[in-house]
Amino acid sequence: MKKVIAAALFVAALFVAGQADAQSKDTTSFKTKVHKTTKQVGDAATKIGHKTSEIAVKGASTIVDKQYKDKCGPNGETIYINSHSEYYYVDKKGHKVYLKESELKDKKM
């Protein structure tokens, strides 16, 4: 009988120790890692979206609009002229940035 009680107390002690260990684990590091990974994936997707948009707009502009051969944008971008005689270049996000003729720079050969 003493062996049965001793075995039962031993099993109960193991059960209590196991429960205490399970409750003391810190889950904030896991949440932080998940948040960091999610942010990295979101940032990468944003960069891919911007680059895709830039390539698409530049391709469409090359086909539809004329290129200004002698002038460039503020940072050396290709200048396009649309059907309304407006000057623009395509930025890194794929947006058309319209310029006045006075804002254009000469191309360096």
C-alpha positions as CSV (number, residue, x, y, z in Angstrom):
1,M,0.0,0.0,0.0
2,K,2.9,2.4,0.8
3,K,4.3,1.8,-2.7
4,V,1.0,2.7,-4.3
5,I,0.7,6.0,-2.3
6,A,4.3,6.8,-3.0
7,A,3.8,6.2,-6.7
8,A,0.6,8.3,-6.7
9,L,2.5,11.2,-5.0
10,F,5.3,10.9,-7.4
11,V,3.0,11.0,-10.4
12,A,1.1,14.0,-8.9
13,A,4.4,15.8,-8.3
14,L,5.4,15.2,-12.0
15,F,2.0,16.5,-13.1
16,V,2.3,19.7,-11.0
17,A,5.8,20.3,-12.2
18,G,4.8,19.9,-15.8
19,Q,1.9,22.3,-15.4
20,A,4.2,24.9,-13.8
21,D,6.7,24.6,-16.6
22,A,4.1,25.0,-19.3
23,Q,2.7,28.2,-17.7
24,S,6.1,29.9,-17.2
25,K,7.1,29.9,-20.9
26,D,7.3,33.4,-22.5
27,T,5.3,33.7,-25.7
28,T,6.2,37.4,-26.4
29,S,9.4,36.4,-28.3
30,F,7.3,34.2,-30.6
31,K,4.8,37.1,-31.2
32,T,7.7,39.5,-31.9
33,K,9.2,37.1,-34.4
34,V,5.9,36.6,-36.2
35,H,5.3,40.4,-36.3
36,K,8.8,41.0,-37.6
37,T,8.5,38.3,-40.3
38,T,5.1,39.7,-41.3
39,K,6.5,43.2,-41.6
40,Q,9.4,41.9,-43.7
41,V,7.0,40.1,-46.1
42,G,4.8,43.1,-46.3
43,D,7.8,45.4,-47.1
44,A,9.0,43.0,-49.8
45,A,5.6,42.8,-51.4
46,T,5.4,46.6,-51.4
47,K,8.8,46.9,-53.1
48,I,7.8,44.3,-55.7
49,G,4.5,46.1,-56.3
50,H,6.3,49.5,-56.8
51,K,8.9,47.9,-59.2
52,T,6.1,46.2,-61.2
53,S,4.2,49.4,-61.5
54,E,7.3,51.3,-62.6
55,I,8.1,48.8,-65.3
56,A,4.5,48.7,-66.5
57,V,4.1,52.5,-66.7
58,K,7.5,53.0,-68.4
59,G,6.7,50.3,-71.0
60,A,3.3,51.9,-71.7
61,S,4.9,55.4,-71.9
62,T,7.6,54.2,-74.3
63,I,5.0,52.8,-76.7
64,V,2.3,55.5,-76.5
65,D,4.2,58.7,-75.8
66,K,7.3,60.4,-77.4
67,Q,10.7,60.5,-75.6
68,Y,12.5,63.8,-75.2
69,K,16.0,63.0,-76.5
70,D,17.8,66.2,-75.4
71,K,16.4,66.7,-71.9
72,C,16.2,64.6,-68.7
73,G,14.5,64.7,-65.3
74,P,16.0,66.0,-62.0
75,N,17.9,62.8,-61.4
76,G,18.6,61.8,-65.0
77,E,15.2,60.2,-65.7
78,T,13.9,59.8,-69.2
79,I,11.3,62.5,-70.1
80,Y,8.2,61.6,-72.0
81,I,5.8,63.9,-73.9
82,N,2.1,62.9,-73.9
83,S,-0.5,63.8,-76.4
84,H,-1.3,67.0,-74.6
85,S,2.3,68.2,-74.9
86,E,2.9,67.7,-71.1
87,Y,6.4,66.6,-69.9
88,Y,6.7,63.9,-67.3
89,Y,9.0,61.1,-66.0
90,V,8.2,57.9,-64.1
91,D,9.4,57.7,-60.5
92,K,10.4,54.7,-58.5
93,K,6.8,53.9,-57.4
94,G,5.5,54.0,-61.0
95,H,3.9,57.4,-60.7
96,K,4.0,60.0,-63.5
97,V,5.6,63.2,-62.3
98,Y,4.7,66.1,-64.5
99,L,7.3,68.9,-65.0
100,K,7.3,72.3,-66.5
101,E,9.6,72.8,-69.5
102,S,11.7,75.1,-67.4
103,E,12.3,72.3,-64.9
104,L,13.9,70.0,-67.5
105,K,17.7,69.6,-67.5
106,D,20.0,69.1,-70.5
107,K,21.3,65.5,-71.0
108,K,25.0,65.1,-70.4
109,M,26.6,63.3,-73.3
